């Protein structure tokens, strides 16, 4: 089993973690509908780059349990 020889300093630890930060998701606005969506993804309305790719299905009605 590997055991470290010396304790790593706070500086070394933080330098190692300097690239671990998360960046916010890049969000675009569709020119046709104005919907916000992730870049290079189809919007919820079915548009991609101003063209309708598919027609979204209507939501199912909620079922009630008795």
PEVENKA-V187018 format. One record per pair of residues at least 4 apart in sequence whose C-alpha atoms are under 6 Angstrom apart, sorted by the first residue. I is the first residue (numbers start at 1). GAP is how many residues later the second one is. Records with the same first field share a line. If there is no record, write none. Layout:
BEGIN
I=GAP + GAP
END
This chain:
BEGIN
27=10 + 11 + 12
28=8 + 9 + 11
29=5 + 6 + 7
30=4 + 5
32=18
37=6
42=4 + 5 + 6
43=4
46=6 + 7 + 8 + 9
47=4 + 5 + 6
END
